[in-house]
Amino acid sequence: MTTTSGEAALFGILATLMVIAALGLLFAKRAVHAAMCVVFVMICLAILYVANEAPFLGIVQVVVYTGAVMMLFLFVLMLVGIDAADSLTETIKGQRWIGIVFGAGLLVVLVSVLASTDLPAAVGLEDANANTNPTGLAKILFGDYVIGMEVIGVLLVTAALAGLVLTHRQRLGARTTQRSMAAERVAALPEGRLLTPLPAPGVYAQNNAMDTPALGPDGQPLEHSVPRVLRIRGQQRTAAEVLGSEETLRSHLGLPAVGTALDDPQIPAIDEPSDHTSTEERD
């Protein structure tokens, strides 16, 4: 099989882009960006599979690894969120330098192996794909490498069970249901607990804030309308603090000062004309 100029150009472009994406995986500061670099490398690898007469393997690469596994990783990272500072924190002292030394040693081993390897001439997959590519791939995986496939299957199942065990939490109490929550609310009624949602914070003519209590039907402030955190911090304001003193209210409304108009019994109250007053009496 001879490599055409188009295949060589395709390999050169994809190989360069894959190396850049792999370096981005190593040096990316955000976990989401690193996952996107891995997705790009897998898509390029699928294209190379298709170019090397292995279309089924390329499709599986896109559907299973890129479309399922890596998208699952990406959604978990986006939902849970991982701080970039966590990856730079050393849980074991000196582990970064140890990792650099082992990485350099692995690089030396790989370079020495590649330098001493005599690669044979490329051949096509006509014989392997005589009965379609999936059949040829199945014969190789479950024929020549059946033990390796079984070991990998056992390791994957073990890893899945280990993940379930590590994330399992032992329940300390009975499971909370809607029925039990409703029963607890009804049982707490004698203690002053409400069945309905809490009222909204106070809304006045010049104020609308979470630290202001709402007023009930009787005109009294409802303390439980202010969030519990603000009450614990002592940041709750009373209605008098919001509305101001009585003198401020009187001056704002244009009323006389205290002791003259509203409190002095000698000054008669101003009666507004009622609906039953005739037109002549109003004039």
C-alpha positions as CSV (number, residue, x, y, z in Angstrom):
1,M,0.0,0.0,0.0
2,T,1.4,3.3,-1.0
3,T,0.6,6.5,0.9
4,T,-0.8,9.2,-1.4
5,S,0.0,12.9,-1.0
6,G,-3.5,13.6,0.3
7,E,-3.2,11.0,3.1
8,A,0.2,12.4,4.0
9,A,-1.1,15.9,4.2
10,L,-4.1,14.8,6.2
11,F,-1.9,13.0,8.7
12,G,0.5,15.9,9.0
13,I,-2.3,18.4,9.7
14,L,-4.1,16.2,12.1
15,A,-1.0,15.1,13.9
16,T,0.1,18.7,14.4
17,L,-3.3,19.7,15.7
18,M,-3.5,16.6,18.0
19,V,-0.1,17.5,19.5
20,I,-1.2,21.1,20.2
21,A,-4.4,19.8,21.8
22,A,-2.5,17.3,23.9
23,L,-0.2,20.1,25.1
24,G,-3.3,22.2,25.9
25,L,-4.6,19.3,28.0
26,L,-1.4,19.4,30.1
27,F,-1.2,23.2,30.5
28,A,-4.9,24.2,30.6
29,K,-5.9,26.0,33.8
30,R,-9.5,25.0,33.7
31,A,-10.8,21.4,33.8
32,V,-13.5,22.2,31.2
33,H,-10.8,23.4,28.7
34,A,-8.8,20.2,29.3
35,A,-11.8,18.1,28.6
36,M,-12.4,19.9,25.3
37,C,-8.8,19.3,24.3
38,V,-9.4,15.6,24.9
39,V,-12.5,15.7,22.8
40,F,-10.6,17.3,19.9
41,V,-7.9,14.7,20.1
42,M,-10.5,11.8,20.0
43,I,-12.2,13.3,17.0
44,C,-9.0,13.6,15.1
45,L,-8.1,10.0,16.0
46,A,-11.5,8.9,14.6
47,I,-10.7,10.7,11.3
48,L,-7.3,8.8,11.2
49,Y,-9.1,5.5,11.7
50,V,-11.4,6.2,8.8
51,A,-8.5,7.2,6.6
52,N,-6.8,3.9,7.4
53,E,-9.7,1.8,6.2
54,A,-11.2,1.3,9.6
55,P,-14.6,3.1,9.4
56,F,-16.3,1.1,12.1
57,L,-13.5,1.8,14.6
58,G,-13.7,5.5,13.8
59,I,-17.5,5.6,14.3
60,V,-17.2,3.8,17.6
61,Q,-14.5,6.3,18.6
62,V,-16.9,9.2,18.0
63,V,-20.1,7.6,19.4
64,V,-18.7,5.8,22.5
65,Y,-15.7,7.8,23.6
66,T,-16.3,11.3,22.3
67,G,-20.1,11.4,22.3
68,A,-20.7,9.4,25.5
69,V,-17.7,9.2,27.9
70,M,-16.2,12.6,27.3
71,M,-19.5,14.4,27.1
72,L,-20.4,12.8,30.5
73,F,-17.1,14.1,31.9
74,L,-17.8,17.5,30.5
75,F,-21.3,17.7,31.9
76,V,-20.0,16.6,35.3
77,L,-17.3,19.3,35.3
78,M,-19.8,22.0,34.3
79,L,-22.4,21.0,36.9
80,V,-20.1,20.2,39.8
81,G,-17.4,22.7,39.1
82,I,-13.7,22.3,39.9
83,D,-11.6,25.2,41.1
84,A,-8.3,25.7,39.2
85,A,-6.5,26.2,42.5
86,D,-7.3,22.7,43.6
87,S,-5.1,21.1,40.9
88,L,-2.1,23.1,42.1
89,T,-2.3,22.1,45.7
90,E,0.2,19.4,46.7
91,T,-1.3,16.9,49.1
92,I,2.1,15.1,49.4
93,K,5.2,17.3,49.8
94,G,7.4,17.1,46.7
95,Q,4.9,15.2,44.5
96,R,5.2,17.7,41.7
97,W,9.0,17.2,41.3
98,I,8.5,13.4,41.6
99,G,6.0,13.5,38.8
100,I,8.3,15.6,36.6
101,V,11.1,13.1,37.1
102,F,8.9,10.1,36.3
103,G,7.5,11.9,33.3
104,A,11.0,12.7,32.0
105,G,12.0,9.1,32.5
106,L,8.9,7.8,30.6
107,L,9.7,10.3,27.7
108,V,13.2,8.9,27.5
109,V,12.0,5.3,27.4
110,L,9.4,6.1,24.6
111,V,12.0,8.0,22.5
112,S,14.5,5.2,22.8
113,V,11.9,2.6,21.8
114,L,10.8,4.6,18.8
115,A,14.3,5.2,17.7
116,S,15.2,1.5,17.8
117,T,12.0,0.3,16.1
118,D,12.1,-0.7,12.5
119,L,8.6,0.0,11.2
120,P,7.5,-2.2,8.3
121,A,5.9,-0.8,5.2
122,A,2.3,0.1,5.5
123,V,-0.2,-2.4,4.2
124,G,-3.9,-2.1,3.6
125,L,-6.7,-3.8,5.4
126,E,-8.2,-5.6,2.4
127,D,-7.8,-9.1,3.9
128,A,-9.0,-8.0,7.4
129,N,-12.0,-6.2,6.0
130,A,-13.0,-9.0,3.6
131,N,-16.1,-9.8,5.7
132,T,-16.7,-6.1,6.6
133,N,-14.7,-4.1,9.1
134,P,-16.8,-5.0,12.3
135,T,-16.3,-8.7,11.6
136,G,-12.5,-8.3,11.1
137,L,-12.2,-6.2,14.2
138,A,-14.2,-8.7,16.3
139,K,-12.0,-11.6,15.1
140,I,-8.8,-9.7,16.2
141,L,-10.2,-8.5,19.6
142,F,-12.0,-11.6,20.7
143,G,-9.6,-14.0,19.0
144,D,-6.0,-12.9,19.3
145,Y,-6.5,-10.5,22.3
146,V,-9.4,-12.3,24.1
147,I,-7.5,-12.5,27.5
148,G,-6.7,-8.8,27.4
149,M,-10.3,-7.9,26.6
150,E,-11.6,-10.0,29.5
151,V,-9.0,-8.4,31.9
152,I,-10.1,-4.9,30.7
153,G,-13.7,-5.8,31.2
154,V,-13.1,-7.0,34.8
155,L,-11.1,-3.8,35.5
156,L,-13.9,-1.6,34.2
157,V,-16.5,-3.4,36.3
158,T,-14.2,-3.2,39.4
159,A,-13.7,0.5,38.8
160,A,-17.5,1.1,38.5
161,L,-18.1,-0.8,41.8
162,A,-15.3,1.1,43.5
163,G,-16.8,4.4,42.4
164,L,-20.2,3.4,43.9
165,V,-18.6,2.3,47.1
166,L,-16.6,5.5,47.5
167,T,-19.6,7.7,46.8
168,H,-22.0,5.8,49.0
169,R,-23.2,7.5,52.2
170,Q,-24.7,5.5,55.0
171,R,-28.1,6.9,56.0
172,L,-28.2,8.0,59.6
173,G,-31.9,8.3,59.9
174,A,-35.1,7.4,58.1
175,R,-35.6,8.5,54.6
176,T,-37.5,11.8,54.4
177,T,-40.6,11.7,52.3
178,Q,-43.3,14.3,51.5
179,R,-45.7,12.5,53.8
180,S,-43.2,12.7,56.7
181,M,-42.5,16.3,56.1
182,A,-46.2,17.2,56.1
183,A,-46.7,15.3,59.3
184,E,-43.8,17.2,60.9
185,R,-45.3,20.5,59.9
186,V,-48.7,19.6,61.3
187,A,-47.1,18.4,64.5
188,A,-45.2,21.7,64.9
189,L,-48.4,23.9,64.6
190,P,-48.7,24.3,68.4
191,E,-45.2,25.7,68.5
192,G,-46.1,28.6,66.1
193,R,-44.9,27.1,62.9
194,L,-46.7,27.9,59.7
195,L,-48.0,25.5,57.1
196,T,-48.0,28.2,54.4
197,P,-44.9,29.7,52.9
198,L,-43.3,32.6,54.8
199,P,-44.5,36.1,54.0
200,A,-42.4,38.4,51.9
201,P,-40.2,41.0,53.6
202,G,-41.7,44.4,54.4
203,V,-42.6,46.7,51.6
204,Y,-43.1,50.4,52.5
205,A,-43.4,53.6,50.6
206,Q,-39.7,54.4,50.8
207,N,-38.2,50.9,51.6
208,N,-38.2,47.4,50.2
209,A,-35.5,45.3,51.7
210,M,-35.0,41.8,53.0
211,D,-34.0,43.1,56.5
212,T,-37.4,44.7,57.1
213,P,-40.2,42.6,58.6
214,A,-43.6,42.4,56.9
215,L,-46.7,43.6,58.7
216,G,-49.5,41.2,59.5
217,P,-53.3,41.9,59.1
218,D,-53.3,43.4,62.6
219,G,-50.5,45.8,61.8
220,Q,-47.9,44.0,63.9
221,P,-44.5,43.1,62.4
222,L,-43.9,39.4,61.5
223,E,-40.4,38.6,62.7
224,H,-40.3,35.3,60.8
225,S,-40.6,37.2,57.5
226,V,-37.0,38.2,57.8
227,P,-34.4,35.6,56.8
228,R,-32.9,33.6,59.7
229,V,-29.4,34.6,58.7
230,L,-30.1,38.3,59.1
231,R,-31.8,37.7,62.4
232,I,-28.8,35.8,63.8
233,R,-26.4,38.5,62.6
234,G,-28.5,41.2,64.2
235,Q,-29.1,43.0,60.9
236,Q,-32.9,43.0,61.2
237,R,-34.5,46.5,61.2
238,T,-37.8,47.3,62.8
239,A,-40.7,49.1,61.2
240,A,-40.0,52.2,63.4
241,E,-36.4,52.4,62.1
242,V,-37.6,52.3,58.5
243,L,-40.5,54.7,58.9
244,G,-38.6,57.1,61.2
245,S,-39.8,59.0,64.2
246,E,-43.3,60.5,64.5
247,E,-42.0,64.0,64.0
248,T,-40.4,63.0,60.7
249,L,-43.6,61.4,59.5
250,R,-45.7,64.4,60.5
251,S,-43.4,66.8,58.7
252,H,-43.3,64.5,55.6
253,L,-47.1,64.4,55.5
254,G,-47.5,68.1,56.1
255,L,-49.1,67.6,59.5
256,P,-48.6,69.8,62.6
257,A,-46.1,68.8,65.2
258,V,-46.8,66.6,68.1
259,G,-49.1,68.1,70.7
260,T,-50.8,70.6,68.4
261,A,-53.0,69.1,65.9
262,L,-53.4,65.4,66.5
263,D,-53.0,65.3,70.3
264,D,-54.6,68.6,71.4
265,P,-58.3,68.0,72.2
266,Q,-59.0,71.7,71.8
267,I,-58.4,71.6,68.1
268,P,-61.4,70.0,66.3
269,A,-60.7,67.3,63.8
270,I,-61.3,68.1,60.1
271,D,-64.1,66.0,58.8
272,E,-64.1,65.2,55.2
273,P,-67.5,65.5,53.4
274,S,-69.3,62.2,53.2
275,D,-71.1,60.8,50.3
276,H,-74.4,61.7,51.8
277,T,-73.6,65.4,52.0
278,S,-75.7,67.5,49.6
279,T,-74.2,69.7,46.9
280,E,-75.4,72.9,48.7
281,E,-73.8,71.8,52.0
282,R,-70.5,71.1,50.2
283,D,-70.6,74.6,48.5
